[in-house]
C-alpha cells in the first residue's frame, strides 16, 4: 500500500501545484486580446489564461469544414467541441461572420472557466457560485449561512467575543465594544 500511496501523493501534489500556478497566472496576468473581436473579449473574461491562449490560437484557423449555426448553438463536423470541449476555429469564424458577440452558454464548459474549482457535491450544489443566482430563497439562505459561519468563527476567537455575540440572542443589549 505504501508503495502506491507515496508516488500517488507526489503526483497529486504536483498537479495541485500546477493548478495553483495556472490559477495565479490567470488572476495576475492580463489577457492579451489579439484580434479585437467582441467574442474574444468575452472569452478573456470567462476562461483561464491557458484556455484563452488555446482559444486565441483557434480563432482564425477556419478551413473547409461544414458548420451548422443557430445563433445559440454551433456544431462543426471537425468535432473538436464534442471531443475536447473547446470551440474550433471554424465555428469561431462563423460566429464572427454572423455577428455573435458572446460565446453561447452551451459552448462554455465549467472545466475551462475561472470558476472550475467551485464544484461541490450534489447535496451542497446550491452553495455554488453559478447555481445560487436566480433562486432568491436559496441565494438568501446561502448568504445567511456564510455570514453565520463567519459569526461562529468570530465567536470562537475569545470568551469576550462569544459573550458579545450571544447577548443579542438572549435579549440583552450589548455592553461590549466591537469584536
N, CA, C and O of each residue as an XYZ file, in Angstrom:
716
protein
N       0.823     -1.186      0.000
C       0.000      0.000      0.000
C       0.874      1.260      0.000
O       0.602      2.215     -0.728
N       1.925      1.249      0.823
C       2.821      2.396      0.921
C       3.508      2.681     -0.420
O       3.754      3.837     -0.764
N       3.814      1.619     -1.172
C       4.462      1.790     -2.474
C       3.547      2.480     -3.473
O       4.019      3.128     -4.408
N       2.283      2.348     -3.285
C       1.326      3.029     -4.160
C       1.076      4.465     -3.705
O       1.062      5.383     -4.526
N       0.879      4.662     -2.409
C       0.478      5.965     -1.892
C       1.539      7.050     -2.063
O       1.209      8.191     -2.386
N       2.797      6.708     -1.851
C       3.852      7.719     -1.930
C       3.938      8.343     -3.334
O       3.924      9.570     -3.442
N       4.028      7.542     -4.418
C       4.027      8.161     -5.759
C       2.712      8.868     -6.081
O       2.702      9.897     -6.757
N       1.597      8.306     -5.590
C       0.300      8.935     -5.839
C       0.230     10.315     -5.185
O      -0.231     11.274     -5.805
N       0.682     10.416     -3.947
C       0.669     11.707     -3.250
C       1.601     12.700     -3.942
O       1.284     13.885     -4.041
N       2.757     12.215     -4.424
C       3.676     13.082     -5.156
C       3.006     13.612     -6.428
O       3.124     14.793     -6.753
N       2.309     12.734     -7.138
C       1.590     13.139     -8.345
C       0.498     14.146     -8.007
O       0.336     15.147     -8.704
N      -0.245     13.886     -6.946
C      -1.318     14.788     -6.533
C      -0.772     16.168     -6.165
O      -1.347     17.185     -6.552
N       0.333     16.206     -5.422
C       0.940     17.477     -5.050
C       1.443     18.226     -6.277
O       1.331     19.449     -6.351
N       1.990     17.499     -7.229
C       2.470     18.116     -8.463
C       1.314     18.729     -9.250
O       1.420     19.846     -9.755
N       0.214     17.991     -9.349
C      -0.954     18.512    -10.074
C      -1.555     19.718     -9.359
O      -1.963     20.682    -10.006
N      -1.612     19.671     -8.036
C      -2.116     20.814     -7.273
C      -1.237     22.031     -7.484
O      -1.743     23.142     -7.640
N       0.077     21.834     -7.491
C       0.998     22.938     -7.710
C       0.800     23.536     -9.099
O       0.810     24.757     -9.259
N       0.620     22.675    -10.107
C       0.382     23.165    -11.468
C      -0.917     23.951    -11.549
O      -0.967     25.009    -12.177
N      -1.981     23.434    -10.909
C      -3.264     24.140    -10.909
C      -3.160     25.476    -10.195
O      -3.696     26.478    -10.667
N      -2.476     25.495     -9.064
C      -2.302     26.753     -8.328
C      -1.519     27.760     -9.146
O      -1.835     28.950     -9.133
N      -0.490     27.292     -9.866
C       0.290     28.179    -10.723
C      -0.599     28.784    -11.808
O      -0.575     29.994    -12.030
N      -1.383     27.939    -12.485
C      -2.262     28.424    -13.554
C      -3.330     29.370    -13.001
O      -3.668     30.366    -13.642
N      -3.859     29.066    -11.823
C      -4.868     29.929    -11.223
C      -4.285     31.310    -10.908
O      -4.918     32.332    -11.176
N      -3.086     31.334    -10.343
C      -2.433     32.601    -10.022
C      -2.073     33.353    -11.295
O      -2.203     34.576    -11.357
N      -1.618     32.618    -12.317
C      -1.282     33.231    -13.607
C      -2.512     33.894    -14.229
O      -2.419     34.980    -14.802
N      -3.657     33.236    -14.109
C      -4.896     33.797    -14.637
C      -5.307     35.031    -13.850
O      -5.758     36.027    -14.416
N      -5.141     34.947    -12.524
C      -5.549     36.040    -11.644
C      -4.687     37.287    -11.850
O      -5.208     38.402    -11.898
N      -3.381     37.103    -11.969
C      -2.460     38.226    -12.032
C      -2.163     38.706    -13.447
O      -2.045     39.907    -13.689
N      -2.042     37.773    -14.372
C      -1.665     38.132    -15.738
C      -2.844     38.649    -16.530
O      -3.954     38.127    -16.428
N      -2.602     39.663    -17.309
C      -3.658     40.202    -18.162
C      -3.806     39.364    -19.418
O      -2.835     38.798    -19.919
N      -5.011     39.290    -19.913
C      -5.276     38.561    -21.147
C      -4.977     39.492    -22.325
O      -5.404     40.647    -22.327
N      -4.258     39.001    -23.305
C      -3.917     39.793    -24.482
C      -4.913     39.475    -25.581
O      -4.934     38.363    -26.109
N      -5.736     40.454    -25.921
C      -6.724     40.295    -26.985
C      -6.026     40.646    -28.291
O      -5.626     41.791    -28.497
N      -5.879     39.656    -29.176
C      -5.095     39.847    -30.397
C      -5.904     40.366    -31.570
O      -5.386     41.139    -32.376
N      -7.147     39.965    -31.687
C      -7.930     40.280    -32.878
C      -9.020     41.314    -32.635
O      -9.724     41.699    -33.568
N      -9.167     41.765    -31.408
C     -10.127     42.803    -31.033
C     -11.561     42.473    -31.465
O     -12.289     43.332    -31.961
N     -11.939     41.232    -31.268
C     -13.315     40.815    -31.552
C     -14.104     40.803    -30.255
O     -13.544     40.557    -29.187
N     -15.395     41.067    -30.342
C     -16.251     41.038    -29.152
C     -16.203     39.669    -28.479
O     -16.132     39.571    -27.254
N     -16.242     38.623    -29.284
C     -16.259     37.268    -28.733
C     -14.939     36.952    -28.038
O     -14.915     36.203    -27.062
N     -13.840     37.519    -28.537
C     -12.540     37.299    -27.903
C     -12.458     38.032    -26.565
O     -11.904     37.505    -25.600
N     -13.003     39.231    -26.507
C     -13.043     39.966    -25.231
C     -13.907     39.217    -24.213
O     -13.565     39.160    -23.032
N     -15.023     38.644    -24.668
C     -15.883     37.856    -23.779
C     -15.122     36.644    -23.259
O     -15.203     36.329    -22.072
N     -14.386     35.962    -24.126
C     -13.604     34.789    -23.714
C     -12.539     35.167    -22.691
O     -12.243     34.380    -21.791
N     -11.962     36.352    -22.814
C     -10.913     36.769    -21.872
C     -11.463     36.965    -20.462
O     -10.708     36.916    -19.491
N     -12.764     37.186    -20.344
C     -13.372     37.396    -19.028
C     -13.800     36.095    -18.358
O     -13.923     36.050    -17.134
N     -14.031     35.036    -19.131
C     -14.560     33.817    -18.534
C     -13.568     32.671    -18.461
O     -13.670     31.831    -17.566
N     -12.607     32.613    -19.382
C     -11.696     31.477    -19.437
C     -10.433     31.717    -18.622
O     -10.070     32.854    -18.319
N      -9.772     30.613    -18.274
C      -8.465     30.700    -17.635
C      -7.456     31.163    -18.677
O      -7.751     31.177    -19.872
N      -6.267     31.542    -18.223
C      -5.218     32.025    -19.124
C      -4.860     30.956    -20.165
O      -4.778     31.257    -21.356
N      -4.650     29.722    -19.727
C      -4.271     28.652    -20.649
C      -5.359     28.386    -21.686
O      -5.062     28.222    -22.869
N      -6.610     28.343    -21.250
C      -7.712     28.105    -22.178
C      -7.868     29.275    -23.129
O      -8.158     29.071    -24.308
N      -7.683     30.496    -22.645
C      -7.809     31.665    -23.509
C      -6.726     31.659    -24.587
O      -6.980     32.064    -25.721
N      -5.529     31.205    -24.244
C      -4.461     31.112    -25.248
C      -4.832     30.112    -26.332
O      -4.598     30.373    -27.512
N      -5.407     28.966    -25.957
C      -5.864     27.994    -26.954
C      -6.995     28.576    -27.788
O      -7.064     28.365    -28.999
N      -7.875     29.307    -27.130
C      -8.997     29.947    -27.820
C      -8.453     30.917    -28.872
O      -8.919     30.928    -30.011
N      -7.460     31.733    -28.483
C      -6.871     32.702    -29.405
C      -6.197     32.051    -30.591
O      -6.236     32.586    -31.699
N      -5.571     30.891    -30.371
C      -4.908     30.195    -31.473
C      -5.906     29.649    -32.482
O      -5.592     29.542    -33.668
N      -7.083     29.310    -32.034
C      -8.039     28.680    -32.943
C      -9.010     29.664    -33.594
O      -9.851     29.257    -34.396
N      -8.906     30.950    -33.263
C      -9.871     31.908    -33.815
C      -9.850     31.949    -35.344
O     -10.905     31.892    -35.977
N      -8.679     32.046    -35.934
C      -8.629     32.170    -37.393
C      -8.018     30.956    -38.071
O      -7.249     31.097    -39.022
N      -8.347     29.777    -37.597
C      -7.881     28.553    -38.234
C      -9.016     27.875    -39.001
O      -9.102     26.647    -39.005
N      -9.861     28.626    -39.627
C     -11.001     28.058    -40.345
C     -10.583     27.461    -41.677
O      -9.885     28.102    -42.463
N     -11.008     26.242    -41.925
C     -10.764     25.582    -43.199
C     -12.111     25.252    -43.815
O     -13.129     25.830    -43.433
N     -12.126     24.346    -44.745
C     -13.359     23.997    -45.449
C     -14.137     22.927    -44.681
O     -14.259     21.793    -45.143
N     -14.651     23.285    -43.531
C     -15.496     22.379    -42.765
C     -16.908     22.944    -42.742
O     -17.107     24.155    -42.837
N     -17.861     22.074    -42.616
C     -19.252     22.498    -42.570
C     -19.625     22.814    -41.136
O     -19.467     21.980    -40.245
N     -20.124     24.030    -40.914
C     -20.545     24.459    -39.589
C     -22.022     24.797    -39.642
O     -22.463     25.574    -40.489
N     -22.783     24.207    -38.731
C     -24.212     24.493    -38.649
C     -24.411     25.405    -37.446
O     -24.054     25.038    -36.327
N     -24.975     26.590    -37.663
C     -25.152     27.530    -36.574
C     -26.581     28.022    -36.467
O     -27.267     28.201    -37.473
N     -27.023     28.238    -35.236
C     -28.389     28.694    -34.978
C     -28.407     29.884    -34.037
O     -29.394     30.076    -33.327
N     -27.357     30.691    -34.002
C     -27.238     31.864    -33.136
C     -26.974     31.510    -31.677
O     -26.364     32.305    -30.962
N     -27.410     30.354    -31.218
C     -27.160     29.922    -29.839
C     -26.350     28.637    -29.779
O     -25.848     28.273    -28.716
N     -26.216     27.948    -30.901
C     -25.519     26.671    -30.914
C     -24.811     26.506    -32.245
O     -25.401     26.706    -33.307
N     -23.535     26.137    -32.177
C     -22.745     25.964    -33.385
C     -22.104     24.591    -33.348
O     -21.433     24.234    -32.380
N     -22.312     23.831    -34.396
C     -21.812     22.465    -34.445
C     -20.977     22.294    -35.704
O     -21.465     22.531    -36.809
N     -19.730     21.887    -35.548
C     -18.819     21.724    -36.680
C     -18.533     20.247    -36.879
O     -18.484     19.479    -35.918
N     -18.347     19.859    -38.118
C     -18.095     18.444    -38.394
C     -16.685     18.012    -38.021
O     -16.395     16.816    -38.040
N     -15.791     18.951    -37.681
C     -14.457     18.548    -37.229
C     -14.526     17.892    -35.850
O     -13.660     17.087    -35.510
N     -15.549     18.225    -35.047
C     -15.800     17.554    -33.778
C     -14.909     17.968    -32.624
O     -14.862     17.263    -31.616
N     -14.201     19.082    -32.729
C     -13.312     19.497    -31.648
C     -14.082     19.795    -30.363
O     -13.644     19.414    -29.277
N     -15.225     20.474    -30.477
C     -16.005     20.779    -29.275
C     -16.547     19.503    -28.641
O     -16.525     19.358    -27.419
N     -17.028     18.588    -29.459
C     -17.564     17.333    -28.923
C     -16.464     16.498    -28.269
O     -16.714     15.791    -27.293
N     -15.256     16.582    -28.806
C     -14.156     15.766    -28.295
C     -13.463     16.386    -27.087
O     -13.178     15.686    -26.115
N     -13.186     17.702    -27.134
C     -12.404     18.337    -26.082
C     -13.136     19.431    -25.320
O     -12.671     19.863    -24.265
N     -14.274     19.889    -25.836
C     -14.991     20.961    -25.166
C     -14.428     22.330    -25.480
O     -14.666     23.290    -24.747
N     -13.677     22.423    -26.578
C     -13.072     23.680    -27.000
C     -13.667     24.048    -28.357
O     -13.705     23.213    -29.261
N     -14.123     25.268    -28.506
C     -14.657     25.703    -29.794
C     -13.556     25.713    -30.838
O     -12.447     26.176    -30.570
N     -13.850     25.209    -32.015
C     -12.857     25.173    -33.090
C     -12.850     26.511    -33.834
O     -13.777     27.313    -33.721
N     -11.794     26.718    -34.584
C     -11.652     27.940    -35.367
C     -12.748     28.094    -36.403
O     -13.116     29.216    -36.752
N     -13.275     26.986    -36.900
C     -14.323     27.042    -37.910
C     -15.584     27.661    -37.328
O     -16.180     28.560    -37.923
N     -15.982     27.173    -36.164
C     -17.183     27.706    -35.512
C     -16.966     29.157    -35.100
O     -17.876     29.979    -35.206
N     -15.765     29.471    -34.630
C     -15.480     30.848    -34.228
C     -15.543     31.794    -35.416
O     -16.030     32.917    -35.294
N     -15.054     31.345    -36.559
C     -15.102     32.179    -37.763
C     -16.557     32.436    -38.187
O     -16.910     33.549    -38.577
N     -17.389     31.396    -38.107
C     -18.809     31.563    -38.448
C     -19.484     32.484    -37.438
O     -20.289     33.334    -37.818
N     -19.163     32.324    -36.153
C     -19.758     33.179    -35.126
C     -19.381     34.644    -35.368
O     -20.216     35.536    -35.218
N     -18.140     34.884    -35.736
C     -17.714     36.252    -36.048
C     -18.454     36.774    -37.269
O     -18.880     37.929    -37.286
N     -18.611     35.947    -38.282
C     -19.268     36.353    -39.520
C     -20.736     36.720    -39.300
O     -21.230     37.692    -39.871
N     -21.431     35.936    -38.468
C     -22.854     36.213    -38.240
C     -23.073     37.243    -37.137
O     -24.218     37.596    -36.854
N     -22.003     37.736    -36.505
C     -22.122     38.826    -35.542
C     -22.399     38.408    -34.109
O     -22.942     39.198    -33.337
N     -22.045     37.197    -33.735
C     -22.216     36.762    -32.350
C     -21.135     37.444    -31.517
O     -19.952     37.349    -31.844
N     -21.532     38.137    -30.438
C     -20.574     38.901    -29.635
C     -20.154     38.184    -28.360
O     -19.153     38.556    -27.748
N     -20.899     37.162    -27.949
C     -20.546     36.398    -26.756
C     -20.632     34.918    -27.069
O     -21.432     34.486    -27.899
N     -19.806     34.158    -26.397
C     -19.830     32.706    -26.577
C     -21.143     32.190    -26.007
O     -21.461     32.476    -24.852
N     -21.911     31.439    -26.784
C     -23.169     30.900    -26.258
C     -22.909     30.014    -25.039
O     -21.908     29.300    -24.984
N     -23.808     30.067    -24.077
C     -23.602     29.338    -22.818
C     -23.455     27.838    -23.030
O     -22.801     27.169    -22.229
N     -24.044     27.296    -24.085
C     -23.903     25.865    -24.374
C     -22.448     25.503    -24.639
O     -22.035     24.370    -24.393
N     -21.675     26.452    -25.136
C     -20.285     26.188    -25.507
C     -19.284     26.594    -24.427
O     -18.078     26.585    -24.677
N     -19.755     26.946    -23.239
C     -18.856     27.286    -22.135
C     -18.911     26.142    -21.127
O     -19.873     26.013    -20.370
N     -17.885     25.328    -21.126
C     -17.814     24.230    -20.165
C     -17.143     24.733    -18.892
O     -16.133     25.435    -18.947
N     -17.704     24.373    -17.766
C     -17.213     24.868    -16.477
C     -15.747     24.519    -16.248
O     -15.027     25.278    -15.600
N     -15.298     23.388    -16.768
C     -13.908     22.980    -16.510
C     -12.889     23.924    -17.113
O     -11.728     23.903    -16.704
N     -13.284     24.763    -18.085
C     -12.352     25.720    -18.691
C     -12.511     27.123    -18.125
O     -11.777     28.024    -18.531
N     -13.436     27.339    -17.208
C     -13.690     28.681    -16.699
C     -12.877     28.978    -15.452
O     -12.234     28.098    -14.880
N     -12.922     30.230    -15.049
C     -12.222     30.653    -13.840
C     -12.837     30.053    -12.584
O     -12.167     29.959    -11.555
N     -14.089     29.649    -12.650
C     -14.783     29.068    -11.501
C     -14.754     27.538    -11.527
O     -15.610     26.902    -10.913
N     -13.810     26.951    -12.210
C     -13.777     25.493    -12.364
C     -13.621     24.775    -11.029
O     -14.114     23.659    -10.868
N     -12.948     25.394    -10.082
C     -12.750     24.737     -8.787
C     -13.975     24.845     -7.893
O     -14.029     24.197     -6.848
N     -14.934     25.630     -8.269
C     -16.147     25.808     -7.479
C     -17.143     24.699     -7.824
O     -18.234     24.969     -8.327
N     -16.759     23.456     -7.551
C     -17.623     22.306     -7.825
C     -17.867     21.589     -6.507
O     -16.930     21.135     -5.850
N     -19.126     21.492     -6.133
C     -19.492     20.881     -4.857
C     -20.315     19.622     -5.088
O     -20.885     19.447     -6.165
N     -20.385     18.737     -4.085
C     -21.235     17.544     -4.210
C     -22.703     17.934     -4.386
O     -23.092     19.064     -4.091
N     -23.499     17.006     -4.860
C     -24.896     17.275     -5.200
C     -25.684     17.889     -4.047
O     -26.463     18.815     -4.272
N     -25.505     17.400     -2.816
C     -26.301     17.908     -1.699
C     -25.878     19.320     -1.276
O     -26.602     19.962     -0.515
N     -24.743     19.815     -1.739
C     -24.298     21.180     -1.439
C     -24.270     22.071     -2.672
O     -23.817     23.214     -2.600
N     -24.742     21.567     -3.790
C     -24.628     22.269     -5.068
C     -25.257     23.663     -5.036
O     -24.805     24.559     -5.749
N     -26.298     23.856     -4.214
C     -26.950     25.163     -4.186
C     -26.048     26.249     -3.596
O     -26.390     27.429     -3.677
N     -24.908     25.887     -3.008
C     -23.964     26.880     -2.495
C     -22.957     27.324     -3.554
O     -22.192     28.257     -3.312
N     -22.940     26.684     -4.713
C     -22.017     27.050     -5.777
C     -22.344     28.433     -6.303
O     -23.501     28.854     -6.305
N     -21.316     29.133     -6.748
C     -21.488     30.495     -7.263
C     -22.474     30.546     -8.424
O     -23.343     31.417     -8.460
N     -22.348     29.620     -9.373
C     -23.177     29.677    -10.568
C     -24.548     29.032    -10.395
O     -25.355     29.075    -11.324
N     -24.834     28.450     -9.266
C     -26.121     27.814     -9.040
C     -27.072     28.665     -8.199
O     -28.287     28.487     -8.284
N     -26.542     29.587     -7.388
C     -27.387     30.284     -6.430
C     -28.133     31.474     -7.028
O     -29.167     31.871     -6.490
N     -27.652     32.047     -8.102
C     -28.304     33.224     -8.667
C     -29.621     32.852     -9.338
O     -29.735     31.805     -9.974
N     -30.577     33.694     -9.190
C     -31.881     33.472     -9.796
C     -32.825     32.686     -8.905
O     -34.007     32.566     -9.228
N     -32.346     32.151     -7.805
C     -33.188     31.409     -6.876
C     -33.136     32.162     -5.558
O     -32.274     31.901     -4.719
N     -34.052     33.088     -5.378
C     -33.975     34.035     -4.268
C     -33.872     33.356     -2.905
O     -33.031     33.744     -2.095
N     -34.701     32.357     -2.633
C     -34.689     31.715     -1.330
C     -33.350     31.017     -1.103
O     -32.751     31.163     -0.038
N     -32.889     30.282     -2.068
C     -31.613     29.584     -1.953
C     -30.473     30.581     -1.845
O     -29.546     30.377     -1.061
N     -30.528     31.645     -2.611
C     -29.477     32.662     -2.587
C     -29.422     33.329     -1.210
O     -28.342     33.497     -0.645
N     -30.579     33.708     -0.673
C     -30.610     34.314      0.669
C     -30.107     33.328      1.710
O     -29.326     33.688      2.592
N     -30.555     32.087      1.606
C     -30.115     31.052      2.549
C     -28.592     30.891      2.489
O     -27.927     30.809      3.522
N     -28.064     30.847      1.297
C     -26.628     30.671      1.121
C     -25.852     31.832      1.736
O     -24.868     31.616      2.443
N     -26.286     33.051      1.472
C     -25.602     34.219      2.031
C     -25.709     34.259      3.560
O     -24.728     34.554      4.241
N     -26.899     33.964      4.100
C     -27.057     33.941      5.558
C     -26.192     32.858      6.193
O     -25.626     33.062      7.267
N     -26.091     31.719      5.538
C     -25.268     30.635      6.058
C     -23.801     31.052      6.111
O     -23.120     30.801      7.106
N     -23.320     31.675      5.065
C     -21.927     32.128      5.026
C     -21.675     33.169      6.118
O     -20.647     33.125      6.793
N     -22.612     34.104      6.291
C     -22.468     35.114      7.342
C     -22.515     34.472      8.729
O     -21.761     34.865      9.619
N     -23.389     33.494      8.917
C     -23.484     32.813     10.210
C     -22.186     32.069     10.530
O     -21.742     32.063     11.678
N     -21.585     31.451      9.531
C     -20.321     30.741      9.751
C     -19.205     31.728     10.117
O     -18.309     31.394     10.892
N     -19.262     32.920      9.570
C     -18.282     33.954      9.927
C     -18.492     34.390     11.378
O     -17.523     34.606     12.105
N     -19.757     34.522     11.805
C     -20.045     34.867     13.199
C     -19.573     33.759     14.150
O     -19.048     34.051     15.224
N     -19.754     32.515     13.770
C     -19.275     31.400     14.588
C     -17.757     31.479     14.726
O     -17.217     31.289     15.816
N     -17.075     31.759     13.625
C     -15.623     31.878     13.674
C     -15.200     33.012     14.599
O     -14.257     32.862     15.377
N     -15.897     34.152     14.519
C     -15.576     35.284     15.397
C     -15.878     34.950     16.857
O     -15.110     35.312     17.748
N     -16.996     34.259     17.104
C     -17.363     33.903     18.469
C     -16.403     32.916     19.104
O     -16.249     32.903     20.325
N     -15.762     32.096     18.302
C     -14.776     31.137     18.810
C     -13.440     31.794     19.153
O     -12.595     31.171     19.796
N     -13.242     33.022     18.739
C     -11.946     33.684     18.917
C     -11.613     33.939     20.392
O     -10.462     33.781     20.800
N     -12.602     34.328     21.187
C     -12.341     34.601     22.607
C     -13.654     34.516     23.376
O     -14.733     34.505     22.784
N     -13.548     34.457     24.700
C     -14.764     34.390     25.514
C     -15.522     35.713     25.456
O     -16.751     35.724     25.515
N     -14.802     36.824     25.342
C     -15.456     38.135     25.244
C     -16.265     38.227     23.946
O     -17.393     38.719     23.940
N     -15.680     37.751     22.861
C     -16.388     37.762     21.582
C     -17.612     36.844     21.647
O     -18.668     37.173     21.107
N     -17.467     35.698     22.305
C     -18.578     34.767     22.453
C     -19.742     35.423     23.203
O     -20.893     35.327     22.776
N     -19.437     36.089     24.318
C     -20.482     36.753     25.107
C     -21.151     37.870     24.312
O     -22.373     38.014     24.350
N     -20.358     38.659     23.597
C     -20.903     39.758     22.808
C     -21.853     39.241     21.725
O     -22.893     39.848     21.472
N     -21.500     38.125     21.089
C     -22.355     37.573     20.043
C     -23.600     36.894     20.611
O     -24.628     36.845     19.935
N     -23.533     36.372     21.827
C     -24.686     35.696     22.434
C     -25.696     36.691     23.013
O     -26.890     36.393     23.055
N     -25.247     37.857     23.455
C     -26.136     38.834     24.088
C     -27.372     39.177     23.258
O     -28.474     39.123     23.804
N     -27.262     39.525     21.978
C     -28.481     39.877     21.218
C     -29.485     38.728     21.115
O     -30.690     38.965     21.038
N     -28.994     37.480     21.112
C     -29.898     36.338     21.015
C     -30.598     36.034     22.340
O     -31.630     35.363     22.363
N     -30.039     36.525     23.427
C     -30.640     36.314     24.744
C     -31.428     37.543     25.190
O     -31.888     37.604     26.330
N     -31.584     38.512     24.305
C     -32.379     39.698     24.616
C     -31.639     40.743     25.438
O     -32.262     41.685     25.928
N     -30.345     40.604     25.601
C     -29.574     41.574     26.368
C     -28.961     42.591     25.414
O     -28.492     42.227     24.336
N     -28.961     43.864     25.803
C     -28.250     44.838     24.967
C     -26.755     44.615     25.102
O     -26.268     44.259     26.175
N     -26.043     44.818     24.038
C     -24.594     44.588     24.040
C     -23.890     45.721     24.770
O     -24.050     46.887     24.408
N     -23.112     45.388     25.793
C     -22.388     46.391     26.556
C     -20.910     46.371     26.239
O     -20.142     47.161     26.787
N     -20.506     45.471     25.355
C     -19.105     45.347     24.999
C     -18.781     46.217     23.785
O     -19.680     46.672     23.078
N     -17.489     46.443     23.554
C     -17.047     47.174     22.370
C     -17.197     46.274     21.138
O     -17.883     45.253     21.180
N     -16.564     46.662     20.077
C     -16.653     45.878     18.850
C     -15.806     44.640     18.991
O     -14.857     44.596     19.773
N     -16.169     43.621     18.209
C     -15.451     42.348     18.240
C     -14.167     42.490     17.477
O     -13.401     41.533     17.374
